[in-house]
Amino acid sequence: MSGDPKLFMHGMGYVLSWDLASWVSTAEEILARNDTLGPEDLMLGKWLNLAGKGRNRYDLKPRMYDLSWDMDNLRPDSVAVHMLKDNRRWATTLRYFNVTAGIKPSELYHLP
C-alpha cells in the first residue's frame, strides 16, 4: 500500500459512521469469503474500497502521529499522540501538554 490516506484507515485512530459500522458487521461480501485475515485497518480500507463505500475520508496528519524514538515531534495542535508505550514517553508528552503546570493548587485540594 502507498502512503495515500484514502487507501486504508490508519490504525492509530479512525472513526466510522453508524451506517458503515453496521454494513461491516453484516456485509456478505466480507462474510461469504471470510475475508478477515490481516491488520484491521488495512482490511477495513480494502472492504470499503471494494464496495465503493466510505469515500469521504479525511487524514488528520500531522495532528495525529506516532511519537518518534527521540520524542522531538510533539506539536501544539495535536489531536492524538500514538505509541506512548513506556513511562518516559508518557512523562515527556505530559510535560509538553500540561497546561496546568504553573497554576497554584487550590486551598481545598486536601479535601476528599
Buried (B, 14 or more C-beta within 10 A) or exposed (E): EEEEBBBBBBEBEBEBEEEBEEBBEEBEEBEEEEBEEEEEBBBBBBBBBEBEBBEEBEEBEEEBBEBEEEBEEBEEEBEEBEEBEEEEBEEBBEEEEEEEEEEEEEEEEEEE
